[in-house]
Amino acid sequence: MTKFDIEREANIAKAIKHYDETPGVKKSKAAAKFHVPYRLFKARLEGRLVQNTKGGTNKALNADQEDALRSYIDFLIYCGH
């Protein structure tokens, strides 16, 4: 996964605007004109969000989930795993 680049995202926004406003222009030509990767441009057109807007994967457990996890780990220790 590449790092977030605000300049690249701005170019993608310009390319999308150009693609929407210009009838008959091909996706590859719009991507090439604004120097953005074609696959990334196409993904944004399909509605895929930027990676940094999806939220983190390290979420804290609530009290019930933590108790269940501790019980499961205790069970595994009791079984010898």
PDB file as gemmi writes it, atoms N, CA and C in Angstrom:
CRYST1    1.000    1.000    1.000  90.00  90.00  90.00 P 1                      
ATOM      1  N   MET A   1       0.847  -1.167   0.000  1.00  0.00           N  
ATOM      2  CA  MET A   1       0.000   0.000   0.000  1.00  0.00           C  
ATOM      3  C   MET A   1       0.896   1.235   0.000  1.00  0.00           C  
ATOM      4  N   THR A   2       0.589   2.148  -0.879  1.00  0.00           N  
ATOM      5  CA  THR A   2       1.374   3.367  -0.950  1.00  0.00           C  
ATOM      6  C   THR A   2       0.901   4.355   0.101  1.00  0.00           C  
ATOM      7  N   LYS A   3       1.776   5.279   0.415  1.00  0.00           N  
ATOM      8  CA  LYS A   3       1.423   6.301   1.389  1.00  0.00           C  
ATOM      9  C   LYS A   3       0.493   7.321   0.752  1.00  0.00           C  
ATOM     10  N   PHE A   4      -0.297   7.961   1.589  1.00  0.00           N  
ATOM     11  CA  PHE A   4      -1.237   8.975   1.120  1.00  0.00           C  
ATOM     12  C   PHE A   4      -0.470  10.171   0.590  1.00  0.00           C  
ATOM     13  N   ASP A   5      -0.831  10.619  -0.593  1.00  0.00           N  
ATOM     14  CA  ASP A   5      -0.183  11.762  -1.222  1.00  0.00           C  
ATOM     15  C   ASP A   5      -1.274  12.761  -1.608  1.00  0.00           C  
ATOM     16  N   ILE A   6      -1.270  13.898  -0.943  1.00  0.00           N  
ATOM     17  CA  ILE A   6      -2.327  14.884  -1.172  1.00  0.00           C  
ATOM     18  C   ILE A   6      -2.269  15.436  -2.594  1.00  0.00           C  
ATOM     19  N   GLU A   7      -1.077  15.554  -3.151  1.00  0.00           N  
ATOM     20  CA  GLU A   7      -0.946  16.064  -4.515  1.00  0.00           C  
ATOM     21  C   GLU A   7      -1.538  15.078  -5.520  1.00  0.00           C  
ATOM     22  N   ARG A   8      -1.290  13.788  -5.300  1.00  0.00           N  
ATOM     23  CA  ARG A   8      -1.842  12.761  -6.191  1.00  0.00           C  
ATOM     24  C   ARG A   8      -3.365  12.758  -6.115  1.00  0.00           C  
ATOM     25  N   GLU A   9      -3.901  12.895  -4.901  1.00  0.00           N  
ATOM     26  CA  GLU A   9      -5.356  12.909  -4.738  1.00  0.00           C  
ATOM     27  C   GLU A   9      -5.964  14.144  -5.407  1.00  0.00           C  
ATOM     28  N   ALA A  10      -5.252  15.270  -5.349  1.00  0.00           N  
ATOM     29  CA  ALA A  10      -5.729  16.475  -6.029  1.00  0.00           C  
ATOM     30  C   ALA A  10      -5.744  16.259  -7.539  1.00  0.00           C  
ATOM     31  N   ASN A  11      -4.706  15.603  -8.068  1.00  0.00           N  
ATOM     32  CA  ASN A  11      -4.662  15.304  -9.493  1.00  0.00           C  
ATOM     33  C   ASN A  11      -5.769  14.333  -9.889  1.00  0.00           C  
ATOM     34  N   ILE A  12      -6.064  13.375  -9.028  1.00  0.00           N  
ATOM     35  CA  ILE A  12      -7.150  12.439  -9.311  1.00  0.00           C  
ATOM     36  C   ILE A  12      -8.480  13.187  -9.342  1.00  0.00           C  
ATOM     37  N   ALA A  13      -8.661  14.120  -8.414  1.00  0.00           N  
ATOM     38  CA  ALA A  13      -9.894  14.917  -8.397  1.00  0.00           C  
ATOM     39  C   ALA A  13     -10.031  15.738  -9.677  1.00  0.00           C  
ATOM     40  N   LYS A  14      -8.918  16.304 -10.136  1.00  0.00           N  
ATOM     41  CA  LYS A  14      -8.942  17.071 -11.391  1.00  0.00           C  
ATOM     42  C   LYS A  14      -9.273  16.163 -12.569  1.00  0.00           C  
ATOM     43  N   ALA A  15      -8.690  14.977 -12.570  1.00  0.00           N  
ATOM     44  CA  ALA A  15      -8.946  14.025 -13.657  1.00  0.00           C  
ATOM     45  C   ALA A  15     -10.401  13.585 -13.667  1.00  0.00           C  
ATOM     46  N   ILE A  16     -10.978  13.350 -12.491  1.00  0.00           N  
ATOM     47  CA  ILE A  16     -12.384  12.960 -12.409  1.00  0.00           C  
ATOM     48  C   ILE A  16     -13.280  14.091 -12.909  1.00  0.00           C  
ATOM     49  N   LYS A  17     -12.957  15.322 -12.517  1.00  0.00           N  
ATOM     50  CA  LYS A  17     -13.737  16.470 -12.971  1.00  0.00           C  
ATOM     51  C   LYS A  17     -13.652  16.591 -14.491  1.00  0.00           C  
ATOM     52  N   HIS A  18     -12.456  16.443 -15.031  1.00  0.00           N  
ATOM     53  CA  HIS A  18     -12.253  16.504 -16.482  1.00  0.00           C  
ATOM     54  C   HIS A  18     -13.025  15.388 -17.183  1.00  0.00           C  
ATOM     55  N   TYR A  19     -12.996  14.195 -16.616  1.00  0.00           N  
ATOM     56  CA  TYR A  19     -13.691  13.044 -17.202  1.00  0.00           C  
ATOM     57  C   TYR A  19     -15.205  13.275 -17.195  1.00  0.00           C  
ATOM     58  N   ASP A  20     -15.729  13.835 -16.114  1.00  0.00           N  
ATOM     59  CA  ASP A  20     -17.173  14.081 -16.018  1.00  0.00           C  
ATOM     60  C   ASP A  20     -17.633  15.205 -16.943  1.00  0.00           C  
ATOM     61  N   GLU A  21     -16.785  16.211 -17.120  1.00  0.00           N  
ATOM     62  CA  GLU A  21     -17.184  17.383 -17.911  1.00  0.00           C  
ATOM     63  C   GLU A  21     -16.942  17.218 -19.402  1.00  0.00           C  
ATOM     64  N   THR A  22     -16.103  16.276 -19.795  1.00  0.00           N  
ATOM     65  CA  THR A  22     -15.753  16.113 -21.196  1.00  0.00           C  
ATOM     66  C   THR A  22     -16.395  14.844 -21.739  1.00  0.00           C  
ATOM     67  N   PRO A  23     -17.419  14.968 -22.567  1.00  0.00           N  
ATOM     68  CA  PRO A  23     -18.044  13.764 -23.105  1.00  0.00           C  
ATOM     69  C   PRO A  23     -17.137  13.086 -24.132  1.00  0.00           C  
ATOM     70  N   GLY A  24     -17.099  11.783 -24.077  1.00  0.00           N  
ATOM     71  CA  GLY A  24     -16.341  11.016 -25.058  1.00  0.00           C  
ATOM     72  C   GLY A  24     -14.879  10.791 -24.727  1.00  0.00           C  
ATOM     73  N   VAL A  25     -14.385  11.390 -23.646  1.00  0.00           N  
ATOM     74  CA  VAL A  25     -12.982  11.188 -23.291  1.00  0.00           C  
ATOM     75  C   VAL A  25     -12.826   9.812 -22.643  1.00  0.00           C  
ATOM     76  N   LYS A  26     -11.745   9.137 -22.979  1.00  0.00           N  
ATOM     77  CA  LYS A  26     -11.491   7.811 -22.415  1.00  0.00           C  
ATOM     78  C   LYS A  26     -10.833   7.952 -21.047  1.00  0.00           C  
ATOM     79  N   LYS A  27     -11.066   6.948 -20.219  1.00  0.00           N  
ATOM     80  CA  LYS A  27     -10.493   6.968 -18.868  1.00  0.00           C  
ATOM     81  C   LYS A  27      -8.973   7.007 -18.921  1.00  0.00           C  
ATOM     82  N   SER A  28      -8.401   6.237 -19.826  1.00  0.00           N  
ATOM     83  CA  SER A  28      -6.939   6.179 -19.910  1.00  0.00           C  
ATOM     84  C   SER A  28      -6.352   7.528 -20.325  1.00  0.00           C  
ATOM     85  N   LYS A  29      -7.039   8.242 -21.205  1.00  0.00           N  
ATOM     86  CA  LYS A  29      -6.551   9.559 -21.644  1.00  0.00           C  
ATOM     87  C   LYS A  29      -6.648  10.577 -20.509  1.00  0.00           C  
ATOM     88  N   ALA A  30      -7.743  10.534 -19.754  1.00  0.00           N  
ATOM     89  CA  ALA A  30      -7.885  11.467 -18.631  1.00  0.00           C  
ATOM     90  C   ALA A  30      -6.826  11.179 -17.570  1.00  0.00           C  
ATOM     91  N   ALA A  31      -6.564   9.902 -17.294  1.00  0.00           N  
ATOM     92  CA  ALA A  31      -5.546   9.545 -16.304  1.00  0.00           C  
ATOM     93  C   ALA A  31      -4.161   9.979 -16.771  1.00  0.00           C  
ATOM     94  N   ALA A  32      -3.868   9.782 -18.042  1.00  0.00           N  
ATOM     95  CA  ALA A  32      -2.554  10.154 -18.572  1.00  0.00           C  
ATOM     96  C   ALA A  32      -2.367  11.675 -18.567  1.00  0.00           C  
ATOM     97  N   LYS A  33      -3.435  12.406 -18.856  1.00  0.00           N  
ATOM     98  CA  LYS A  33      -3.331  13.868 -18.916  1.00  0.00           C  
ATOM     99  C   LYS A  33      -2.953  14.465 -17.567  1.00  0.00           C  
ATOM    100  N   PHE A  34      -3.451  13.871 -16.483  1.00  0.00           N  
ATOM    101  CA  PHE A  34      -3.185  14.403 -15.148  1.00  0.00           C  
ATOM    102  C   PHE A  34      -2.139  13.593 -14.388  1.00  0.00           C  
ATOM    103  N   HIS A  35      -1.470  12.677 -15.065  1.00  0.00           N  
ATOM    104  CA  HIS A  35      -0.355  11.891 -14.504  1.00  0.00           C  
ATOM    105  C   HIS A  35      -0.755  11.123 -13.243  1.00  0.00           C  
ATOM    106  N   VAL A  36      -1.857  10.393 -13.360  1.00  0.00           N  
ATOM    107  CA  VAL A  36      -2.294   9.542 -12.251  1.00  0.00           C  
ATOM    108  C   VAL A  36      -2.353   8.100 -12.755  1.00  0.00           C  
ATOM    109  N   PRO A  37      -2.095   7.124 -11.881  1.00  0.00           N  
ATOM    110  CA  PRO A  37      -2.185   5.723 -12.297  1.00  0.00           C  
ATOM    111  C   PRO A  37      -3.616   5.374 -12.729  1.00  0.00           C  
ATOM    112  N   TYR A  38      -3.717   4.685 -13.849  1.00  0.00           N  
ATOM    113  CA  TYR A  38      -5.018   4.363 -14.420  1.00  0.00           C  
ATOM    114  C   TYR A  38      -5.881   3.558 -13.466  1.00  0.00           C  
ATOM    115  N   ARG A  39      -5.295   2.535 -12.848  1.00  0.00           N  
ATOM    116  CA  ARG A  39      -6.088   1.671 -11.959  1.00  0.00           C  
ATOM    117  C   ARG A  39      -6.613   2.445 -10.742  1.00  0.00           C  
ATOM    118  N   LEU A  40      -5.800   3.343 -10.222  1.00  0.00           N  
ATOM    119  CA  LEU A  40      -6.225   4.164  -9.092  1.00  0.00           C  
ATOM    120  C   LEU A  40      -7.330   5.125  -9.515  1.00  0.00           C  
ATOM    121  N   PHE A  41      -7.184   5.713 -10.677  1.00  0.00           N  
ATOM    122  CA  PHE A  41      -8.203   6.618 -11.217  1.00  0.00           C  
ATOM    123  C   PHE A  41      -9.521   5.872 -11.419  1.00  0.00           C  
ATOM    124  N   LYS A  42      -9.438   4.691 -11.986  1.00  0.00           N  
ATOM    125  CA  LYS A  42     -10.628   3.884 -12.228  1.00  0.00           C  
ATOM    126  C   LYS A  42     -11.302   3.476 -10.912  1.00  0.00           C  
ATOM    127  N   ALA A  43     -10.492   3.139  -9.907  1.00  0.00           N  
ATOM    128  CA  ALA A  43     -11.042   2.769  -8.601  1.00  0.00           C  
ATOM    129  C   ALA A  43     -11.785   3.936  -7.966  1.00  0.00           C  
ATOM    130  N   ARG A  44     -11.249   5.140  -8.078  1.00  0.00           N  
ATOM    131  CA  ARG A  44     -11.916   6.318  -7.510  1.00  0.00           C  
ATOM    132  C   ARG A  44     -13.228   6.601  -8.256  1.00  0.00           C  
ATOM    133  N   LEU A  45     -13.231   6.373  -9.572  1.00  0.00           N  
ATOM    134  CA  LEU A  45     -14.463   6.561 -10.334  1.00  0.00           C  
ATOM    135  C   LEU A  45     -15.536   5.574  -9.892  1.00  0.00           C  
ATOM    136  N   GLU A  46     -15.127   4.381  -9.510  1.00  0.00           N  
ATOM    137  CA  GLU A  46     -16.073   3.359  -9.063  1.00  0.00           C  
ATOM    138  C   GLU A  46     -16.523   3.592  -7.626  1.00  0.00           C  
ATOM    139  N   GLY A  47     -15.950   4.589  -6.951  1.00  0.00           N  
ATOM    140  CA  GLY A  47     -16.388   4.935  -5.610  1.00  0.00           C  
ATOM    141  C   GLY A  47     -15.523   4.387  -4.493  1.00  0.00           C  
ATOM    142  N   ARG A  48     -14.374   3.794  -4.817  1.00  0.00           N  
ATOM    143  CA  ARG A  48     -13.493   3.280  -3.771  1.00  0.00           C  
ATOM    144  C   ARG A  48     -12.837   4.451  -3.055  1.00  0.00           C  
ATOM    145  N   LEU A  49     -12.837   4.406  -1.742  1.00  0.00           N  
ATOM    146  CA  LEU A  49     -12.311   5.502  -0.935  1.00  0.00           C  
ATOM    147  C   LEU A  49     -10.801   5.412  -0.770  1.00  0.00           C  
ATOM    148  N   VAL A  50     -10.223   6.503  -0.327  1.00  0.00           N  
ATOM    149  CA  VAL A  50      -8.806   6.557  -0.018  1.00  0.00           C  
ATOM    150  C   VAL A  50      -8.547   5.668   1.199  1.00  0.00           C  
ATOM    151  N   GLN A  51      -7.379   5.037   1.272  1.00  0.00           N  
ATOM    152  CA  GLN A  51      -7.068   4.109   2.352  1.00  0.00           C  
ATOM    153  C   GLN A  51      -7.143   4.749   3.727  1.00  0.00           C  
ATOM    154  N   ASN A  52      -6.755   6.009   3.851  1.00  0.00           N  
ATOM    155  CA  ASN A  52      -6.715   6.619   5.182  1.00  0.00           C  
ATOM    156  C   ASN A  52      -8.092   7.014   5.693  1.00  0.00           C  
ATOM    157  N   THR A  53      -9.147   6.851   4.901  1.00  0.00           N  
ATOM    158  CA  THR A  53     -10.492   7.180   5.363  1.00  0.00           C  
ATOM    159  C   THR A  53     -11.242   5.969   5.898  1.00  0.00           C  
ATOM    160  N   LYS A  54     -10.621   4.810   5.864  1.00  0.00           N  
ATOM    161  CA  LYS A  54     -11.306   3.583   6.261  1.00  0.00           C  
ATOM    162  C   LYS A  54     -11.251   3.316   7.754  1.00  0.00           C  
ATOM    163  N   GLY A  55     -10.442   4.016   8.475  1.00  0.00           N  
ATOM    164  CA  GLY A  55     -10.347   3.808   9.918  1.00  0.00           C  
ATOM    165  C   GLY A  55      -9.285   2.785  10.259  1.00  0.00           C  
ATOM    166  N   GLY A  56      -8.945   2.738  11.516  1.00  0.00           N  
ATOM    167  CA  GLY A  56      -7.899   1.825  11.959  1.00  0.00           C  
ATOM    168  C   GLY A  56      -8.400   0.413  12.152  1.00  0.00           C  
ATOM    169  N   THR A  57      -7.483  -0.521  12.191  1.00  0.00           N  
ATOM    170  CA  THR A  57      -7.860  -1.913  12.392  1.00  0.00           C  
ATOM    171  C   THR A  57      -7.671  -2.333  13.838  1.00  0.00           C  
ATOM    172  N   ASN A  58      -6.955  -1.561  14.620  1.00  0.00           N  
ATOM    173  CA  ASN A  58      -6.727  -1.893  16.028  1.00  0.00           C  
ATOM    174  C   ASN A  58      -7.795  -1.234  16.879  1.00  0.00           C  
ATOM    175  N   LYS A  59      -8.894  -1.916  17.026  1.00  0.00           N  
ATOM    176  CA  LYS A  59     -10.007  -1.378  17.803  1.00  0.00           C  
ATOM    177  C   LYS A  59      -9.990  -2.014  19.185  1.00  0.00           C  
ATOM    178  N   ALA A  60     -10.327  -1.251  20.182  1.00  0.00           N  
ATOM    179  CA  ALA A  60     -10.383  -1.765  21.546  1.00  0.00           C  
ATOM    180  C   ALA A  60     -11.641  -2.610  21.722  1.00  0.00           C  
ATOM    181  N   LEU A  61     -11.511  -3.649  22.531  1.00  0.00           N  
ATOM    182  CA  LEU A  61     -12.658  -4.502  22.822  1.00  0.00           C  
ATOM    183  C   LEU A  61     -13.497  -3.872  23.923  1.00  0.00           C  
ATOM    184  N   ASN A  62     -14.801  -4.143  23.856  1.00  0.00           N  
ATOM    185  CA  ASN A  62     -15.628  -3.684  24.977  1.00  0.00           C  
ATOM    186  C   ASN A  62     -15.509  -4.709  26.106  1.00  0.00           C  
ATOM    187  N   ALA A  63     -16.113  -4.442  27.226  1.00  0.00           N  
ATOM    188  CA  ALA A  63     -15.937  -5.285  28.416  1.00  0.00           C  
ATOM    189  C   ALA A  63     -16.422  -6.723  28.180  1.00  0.00           C  
ATOM    190  N   ASP A  64     -17.558  -6.890  27.517  1.00  0.00           N  
ATOM    191  CA  ASP A  64     -18.086  -8.231  27.265  1.00  0.00           C  
ATOM    192  C   ASP A  64     -17.173  -9.034  26.338  1.00  0.00           C  
ATOM    193  N   GLN A  65     -16.660  -8.376  25.299  1.00  0.00           N  
ATOM    194  CA  GLN A  65     -15.768  -9.058  24.369  1.00  0.00           C  
ATOM    195  C   GLN A  65     -14.473  -9.464  25.066  1.00  0.00           C  
ATOM    196  N   GLU A  66     -13.960  -8.584  25.908  1.00  0.00           N  
ATOM    197  CA  GLU A  66     -12.724  -8.900  26.619  1.00  0.00           C  
ATOM    198  C   GLU A  66     -12.923 -10.068  27.587  1.00  0.00           C  
ATOM    199  N   ASP A  67     -14.051 -10.102  28.283  1.00  0.00           N  
ATOM    200  CA  ASP A  67     -14.347 -11.223  29.181  1.00  0.00           C  
ATOM    201  C   ASP A  67     -14.458 -12.534  28.406  1.00  0.00           C  
ATOM    202  N   ALA A  68     -15.108 -12.495  27.255  1.00  0.00           N  
ATOM    203  CA  ALA A  68     -15.243 -13.696  26.432  1.00  0.00           C  
ATOM    204  C   ALA A  68     -13.878 -14.167  25.945  1.00  0.00           C  
ATOM    205  N   LEU A  69     -13.027 -13.233  25.536  1.00  0.00           N  
ATOM    206  CA  LEU A  69     -11.695 -13.598  25.069  1.00  0.00           C  
ATOM    207  C   LEU A  69     -10.865 -14.204  26.196  1.00  0.00           C  
ATOM    208  N   ARG A  70     -10.942 -13.618  27.376  1.00  0.00           N  
ATOM    209  CA  ARG A  70     -10.206 -14.168  28.522  1.00  0.00           C  
ATOM    210  C   ARG A  70     -10.696 -15.563  28.874  1.00  0.00           C  
ATOM    211  N   SER A  71     -12.008 -15.783  28.828  1.00  0.00           N  
ATOM    212  CA  SER A  71     -12.563 -17.111  29.107  1.00  0.00           C  
ATOM    213  C   SER A  71     -12.076 -18.125  28.086  1.00  0.00           C  
ATOM    214  N   TYR A  72     -12.026 -17.732  26.829  1.00  0.00           N  
ATOM    215  CA  TYR A  72     -11.567 -18.628  25.773  1.00  0.00           C  
ATOM    216  C   TYR A  72     -10.090 -18.965  25.958  1.00  0.00           C  
ATOM    217  N   ILE A  73      -9.287 -17.965  26.285  1.00  0.00           N  
ATOM    218  CA  ILE A  73      -7.852 -18.220  26.514  1.00  0.00           C  
ATOM    219  C   ILE A  73      -7.660 -19.120  27.727  1.00  0.00           C  
ATOM    220  N   ASP A  74      -8.419 -18.892  28.780  1.00  0.00           N  
ATOM    221  CA  ASP A  74      -8.347 -19.786  29.962  1.00  0.00           C  
ATOM    222  C   ASP A  74      -8.731 -21.211  29.582  1.00  0.00           C  
ATOM    223  N   PHE A  75      -9.755 -21.359  28.753  1.00  0.00           N  
ATOM    224  CA  PHE A  75     -10.174 -22.672  28.294  1.00  0.00           C  
ATOM    225  C   PHE A  75      -9.058 -23.362  27.502  1.00  0.00           C  
ATOM    226  N   LEU A  76      -8.409 -22.613  26.627  1.00  0.00           N  
ATOM    227  CA  LEU A  76      -7.304 -23.199  25.845  1.00  0.00           C  
ATOM    228  C   LEU A  76      -6.148 -23.607  26.737  1.00  0.00           C  
ATOM    229  N   ILE A  77      -5.844 -22.803  27.750  1.00  0.00           N  
ATOM    230  CA  ILE A  77      -4.784 -23.149  28.690  1.00  0.00           C  
ATOM    231  C   ILE A  77      -5.158 -24.407  29.460  1.00  0.00           C  
ATOM    232  N   TYR A  78      -6.423 -24.510  29.874  1.00  0.00           N  
ATOM    233  CA  TYR A  78      -6.913 -25.686  30.592  1.00  0.00           C  
ATOM    234  C   TYR A  78      -6.814 -26.950  29.732  1.00  0.00           C  
ATOM    235  N   CYS A  79      -7.054 -26.796  28.424  1.00  0.00           N  
ATOM    236  CA  CYS A  79      -6.982 -27.943  27.501  1.00  0.00           C  
ATOM    237  C   CYS A  79      -5.539 -28.297  27.141  1.00  0.00           C  
ATOM    238  N   GLY A  80      -4.604 -27.425  27.424  1.00  0.00           N  
ATOM    239  CA  GLY A  80      -3.209 -27.688  27.139  1.00  0.00           C  
ATOM    240  C   GLY A  80      -2.720 -27.148  25.809  1.00  0.00           C  
ATOM    241  N   HIS A  81      -3.437 -26.227  25.240  1.00  0.00           N  
ATOM    242  CA  HIS A  81      -3.015 -25.632  23.959  1.00  0.00           C  
ATOM    243  C   HIS A  81      -2.264 -24.374  24.198  1.00  0.00           C  
TER     244      HIS A  81                                                      
END                                                                             
